[in-house]
Amino acid sequence: MHALECEQLTKVYRSGIRNKREIRALQEVSIAVESGQIFSLLGPNGAGKTTFVKILLSLTHPTGGRALVLDRPVTESRVRRRVGYLPENHRFPAYLTGEQVMMSFGSLAGVHRSALSGRIDQLLTLVGMQEWRKVKVRKYSKGMMQRLGLAQALVNDPELVFLDEPTDGVDPVGRKEIRDVLRNLREQGKTIFLNSHLLSEVELVSDRVAILDKGKLLKVGTVEELTTTESSYTIGCQGPLPDALRTEADARVLGVTFSAEGVVAHVADPAALNAVIDLLRKHGVLITSVTPQRSTLEESFINLIKREIPS
């Protein structure tokens, strides 16, 4: 089952009275997210991420295409009872305590009062805010606000949760704790749709990642698929490498570099990789491993965005 699905989703904004300049915030975006996944949407400022989420929450309407949430059209109000949402830069009334915020949002979400108290206890404990429940929000740090925001996004026990920058302003220990919460939610079968500028956090927790730029979907895949550099391989070798090997590799222009750990092969295709391996074996080198080189998700993201920028 897909937790959310969209086909050819397009959003065009028009500005100006006379010329009506068009701004294409989304351009025929098609994405399917399986239930029980942590799915992350990445993109630079102005990529269309916020517009995309607003359409899925029926806060704005698409110009073209269609979108389903939990197998229902996003325009159905009933489906939103099964969804949780933590917006970026959220604000709670400063005069309320954390407990009062949870009571208010729980009531708005339609949680029955008889179940709400126990639900609040559970969630504030989950996000590490139990000791602060009677303290007014005005005394909360940014990280504490994020924790409380995550708790309110879960108050209606949603099947699908949209989280926009959930670890913004949270210290490293707190970020690790929030990652653990997200993994726990996934184990419960819930789907997490995550927006974050902290790509290192996304890399640690996501099952799949989509990259959006200028309203276009550039790439979708697992973190491994997005960070594997297909043209470079690290070949682990045992023992010293003979000088004759280095000389022949240079003469044949095989595109290899040598290090204490072994050999790095920069190749165009599998045949070229096998040529390097054959050369190593010819010189009696014992091969212990062949591993595709990986970049960080941040490096892959930046390289992909750069390729889209006109020269």
PyMOL commands that set and color helices and strands:
alter all, ss='L'
color gray80, all
select helices_A, chain A and resi 49-56+77-82+98-108+113-126+130-132+137-139+142-153+172-187+199-205+223-227+243-251+270-282+297-308
alter helices_A, ss='H'
color red, helices_A
select strands_A, chain A and resi 2-15+21-34+38-42+64-69+72-73+83-86+160-164+191-195+208-213+216-221+228-238+256-259+262-266+286-294
alter strands_A, ss='S'
color yellow, strands_A
deselect
rebuild
show_as cartoon
